[in-house]
Amino acid sequence: MKRTIVSILTIASLVCSCGPKGQRAAEDAVAADSLSAPRYATGYQVRDSAGIRLVDVGSDYHFALVRQSETATPEGYTQVVVPIQRTICMTALQLSNFTILNAHDVVKGLTGTKNLFNEDILQRVKDGRIVKIGMEGNFDTEMVLAANPDVIFISPFKRGGYDAIRETGITLVPHLGYKELHPLGQAEWIKFVAMFIGKEQEAHDVFAAIEQRYNSLKSSVARLDSAHRPTVTSGEMHYGTWHAVGGKNYLAQIFRDAGADYVIRDEETAGENLEFEKMYALAANADYWRILNSYPGEFSYDALRASEPRNELFKAFREHKVIYCNMKQQPYYEISPVKPDVLLKDFVAIFHPELVEPDYQPTFYRLLQ
């Protein structure tokens, strides 16, 4: 009888602890995890522990996101009081996350404005609301301090130069979106940024829409007969070598999802620099050729031939099937990381035009005229 009474009291105690405050805290934790936990991105993980949001970035960086600075933080975790009010972005990819979340007010510093089209950001730089801190490897510490950021989003495995700003004591938060191999994984980093700026529901809704559009179009392509998959190559000669992205690169994944076979099928991610002869052996008969550059003026087949006379030997050149995007005319790196569904549709419109509306106007890529 006593044991029964104790059991009843224990259950009652648990019920009480879950409501209303205990229940609300538990529900908030579950809801937050479901909003922010990545499904495609592999560079970060999220979990809740005793009401504290724990965020692991790669294997070396660990952050405890708290609402009040007095909150006890687990050992090995750097505390960040959220939502942050001020930050610095080091890359266009990072900036794209703030743009799609309508959070430019939080951005107080950038490395530069090269190939930047967003009028709101340019105006903020012009009137001083956003400062330019210099490029990676050569940061202006005074400008960093002038931005007065709560945290700085960095790309730790790029050119670096973070020792000087690390000495300021400002928390550096790695943003590894550029390392993701799945297009939706790269876009999913908007949920990572959202945890820091208090826009988790917005990020969840925005990403869900991106995911739905991407996967819906991908499914349509998957129903095509495999015999109708064209081949595609990518890149061009620069300073004597051709940088070819690897067979597991996110771009190669978009090609596959768009119903085309990338000519390089190795296990590389970033890719490698190849001599012309090696690239020609791989891609001479590719149906399409994708090029992204910053050509001054209007790029053309004549310009492509002038840059390397042997380019005219490629089948895609001869048949005028070069897929082109000019970064001087399109905000490619500024917004494409959070629009993989649009990139996919651009390629599908070229590889399989019957799958998109007849009057579709591409955003980034189109066949070179």
Solvent accessible surface area in square Angstrom, and as a share of the most:
residue,aa,sasa,rsa
1,M,178,0.80
2,K,169,0.72
3,R,202,0.74
4,T,72,0.42
5,I,80,0.41
6,V,91,0.52
7,S,52,0.34
8,I,106,0.54
9,L,115,0.57
10,T,69,0.40
11,I,107,0.54
12,A,46,0.35
13,S,69,0.45
14,L,111,0.55
15,V,100,0.58
16,C,93,0.56
17,S,67,0.43
18,C,62,0.37
19,G,26,0.25
20,P,100,0.63
21,K,155,0.66
22,G,28,0.27
23,Q,89,0.39
24,R,127,0.47
25,A,62,0.48
26,A,51,0.40
27,E,92,0.41
28,D,85,0.44
29,A,21,0.16
30,V,106,0.61
31,A,48,0.37
32,A,18,0.14
33,D,38,0.20
34,S,77,0.50
35,L,32,0.16
36,S,1,0.01
37,A,38,0.29
38,P,24,0.15
39,R,174,0.63
40,Y,49,0.19
41,A,6,0.04
42,T,113,0.65
43,G,13,0.13
44,Y,1,0.00
45,Q,103,0.46
46,V,19,0.11
47,R,118,0.43
48,D,47,0.24
49,S,41,0.27
50,A,105,0.81
51,G,66,0.63
52,I,15,0.08
53,R,25,0.09
54,L,4,0.02
55,V,0,0.00
56,D,25,0.13
57,V,0,0.00
58,G,44,0.42
59,S,95,0.62
60,D,106,0.55
61,Y,63,0.24
62,H,57,0.26
63,F,6,0.02
64,A,0,0.00
65,L,9,0.04
66,V,6,0.03
67,R,162,0.59
68,Q,117,0.52
69,S,72,0.46
70,E,142,0.64
71,T,45,0.26
72,A,84,0.65
73,T,44,0.25
74,P,47,0.30
75,E,173,0.77
76,G,62,0.59
77,Y,40,0.15
78,T,63,0.37
79,Q,55,0.25
80,V,7,0.04
81,V,67,0.38
82,V,13,0.07
83,P,54,0.34
84,I,6,0.03
85,Q,117,0.52
86,R,75,0.27
87,T,0,0.00
88,I,0,0.00
89,C,0,0.00
90,M,8,0.04
91,T,30,0.17
92,A,38,0.30
93,L,20,0.10
94,Q,1,0.00
95,L,4,0.02
96,S,0,0.00
97,N,0,0.00
98,F,0,0.00
99,T,26,0.15
100,I,37,0.19
101,L,5,0.02
102,N,130,0.67
103,A,5,0.04
104,H,19,0.09
105,D,92,0.48
106,V,21,0.12
107,V,1,0.00
108,K,37,0.16
109,G,0,0.00
110,L,7,0.03
111,T,19,0.11
112,G,27,0.26
113,T,35,0.20
114,K,176,0.74
115,N,56,0.29
116,L,24,0.12
117,F,74,0.31
118,N,37,0.19
119,E,145,0.65
120,D,60,0.31
121,I,0,0.00
122,L,67,0.33
123,Q,87,0.39
124,R,27,0.10
125,V,30,0.17
126,K,171,0.72
127,D,74,0.38
128,G,48,0.46
129,R,114,0.42
130,I,2,0.01
131,V,31,0.18
132,K,101,0.43
133,I,0,0.00
134,G,25,0.24
135,M,101,0.45
136,E,17,0.08
137,G,52,0.50
138,N,120,0.62
139,F,24,0.10
140,D,65,0.34
141,T,46,0.27
142,E,133,0.60
143,M,69,0.31
144,V,0,0.00
145,L,98,0.49
146,A,59,0.45
147,A,2,0.02
148,N,97,0.50
149,P,11,0.07
150,D,68,0.35
151,V,3,0.01
152,I,0,0.00
153,F,0,0.00
154,I,1,0.00
155,S,1,0.00
156,P,26,0.17
157,F,121,0.50
158,K,96,0.41
159,R,171,0.62
160,G,11,0.11
161,G,39,0.37
162,Y,12,0.04
163,D,100,0.52
164,A,49,0.38
165,I,0,0.00
166,R,117,0.43
167,E,151,0.68
168,T,42,0.25
169,G,66,0.64
170,I,27,0.14
171,T,33,0.19
172,L,19,0.09
173,V,0,0.00
174,P,0,0.00
175,H,2,0.01
176,L,12,0.06
177,G,0,0.00
178,Y,66,0.25
179,K,103,0.44
180,E,7,0.03
181,L,73,0.36
182,H,48,0.21
183,P,3,0.02
184,L,0,0.00
185,G,0,0.00
186,Q,13,0.06
187,A,0,0.00
188,E,0,0.00
189,W,0,0.00
190,I,0,0.00
191,K,9,0.04
192,F,0,0.00
193,V,0,0.00
194,A,0,0.00
195,M,3,0.01
196,F,0,0.00
197,I,16,0.08
198,G,40,0.38
199,K,50,0.21
200,E,30,0.13
201,Q,93,0.42
202,E,79,0.35
203,A,0,0.00
204,H,64,0.29
205,D,74,0.38
206,V,42,0.24
207,F,6,0.02
208,A,41,0.32
209,A,41,0.32
210,I,2,0.01
211,E,24,0.11
212,Q,113,0.50
213,R,120,0.44
214,Y,0,0.00
215,N,49,0.25
216,S,55,0.35
217,L,25,0.13
218,K,71,0.30
219,S,54,0.35
220,S,28,0.18
221,V,6,0.03
222,A,78,0.60
223,R,181,0.66
224,L,50,0.25
225,D,84,0.44
226,S,89,0.57
227,A,88,0.68
228,H,120,0.54
229,R,73,0.27
230,P,19,0.12
231,T,41,0.24
232,V,0,0.00
233,T,1,0.00
234,S,2,0.01
235,G,15,0.15
236,E,14,0.06
237,M,29,0.13
238,H,102,0.46
239,Y,224,0.85
240,G,52,0.50
241,T,54,0.32
242,W,0,0.00
243,H,94,0.42
244,A,1,0.01
245,V,24,0.14
246,G,1,0.01
247,G,4,0.04
248,K,93,0.40
249,N,22,0.11
250,Y,45,0.17
251,L,7,0.03
252,A,0,0.00
253,Q,41,0.18
254,I,0,0.00
255,F,0,0.00
256,R,83,0.30
257,D,8,0.04
258,A,0,0.00
259,G,0,0.00
260,A,0,0.00
261,D,38,0.20
262,Y,5,0.02
263,V,27,0.16
264,I,15,0.08
265,R,181,0.66
266,D,54,0.28
267,E,121,0.54
268,E,86,0.39
269,T,55,0.32
270,A,70,0.54
271,G,19,0.18
272,E,86,0.38
273,N,98,0.50
274,L,14,0.07
275,E,118,0.53
276,F,8,0.03
277,E,106,0.47
278,K,107,0.45
279,M,0,0.00
280,Y,71,0.27
281,A,84,0.65
282,L,73,0.36
283,A,2,0.01
284,A,16,0.12
285,N,116,0.59
286,A,4,0.03
287,D,35,0.18
288,Y,22,0.08
289,W,0,0.00
290,R,24,0.09
291,I,0,0.00
292,L,29,0.15
293,N,17,0.09
294,S,38,0.25
295,Y,74,0.28
296,P,99,0.62
297,G,47,0.45
298,E,139,0.62
299,F,16,0.07
300,S,37,0.24
301,Y,13,0.05
302,D,97,0.50
303,A,15,0.12
304,L,0,0.00
305,R,89,0.33
306,A,84,0.65
307,S,74,0.48
308,E,22,0.10
309,P,89,0.56
310,R,90,0.33
311,N,1,0.00
312,E,71,0.32
313,L,83,0.41
314,F,1,0.00
315,K,48,0.21
316,A,2,0.02
317,F,9,0.04
318,R,143,0.52
319,E,88,0.39
320,H,103,0.46
321,K,67,0.28
322,V,0,0.00
323,I,0,0.00
324,Y,18,0.07
325,C,2,0.01
326,N,5,0.02
327,M,31,0.14
328,K,101,0.43
329,Q,81,0.36
330,Q,46,0.20
331,P,36,0.23
332,Y,4,0.01
333,Y,115,0.44
334,E,11,0.05
335,I,25,0.13
336,S,4,0.03
337,P,8,0.05
338,V,1,0.00
339,K,67,0.29
340,P,4,0.02
341,D,12,0.06
342,V,33,0.19
343,L,5,0.02
344,L,0,0.00
345,K,55,0.23
346,D,0,0.00
347,F,1,0.00
348,V,0,0.00
349,A,21,0.17
350,I,20,0.10
351,F,15,0.06
352,H,7,0.03
353,P,80,0.50
354,E,120,0.54
355,L,55,0.28
356,V,18,0.10
357,E,80,0.36
358,P,147,0.93
359,D,106,0.55
360,Y,42,0.16
361,Q,135,0.60
362,P,31,0.19
363,T,56,0.33
364,F,2,0.01
365,Y,0,0.00
366,R,105,0.38
367,L,60,0.30
368,L,17,0.08
369,Q,173,0.77
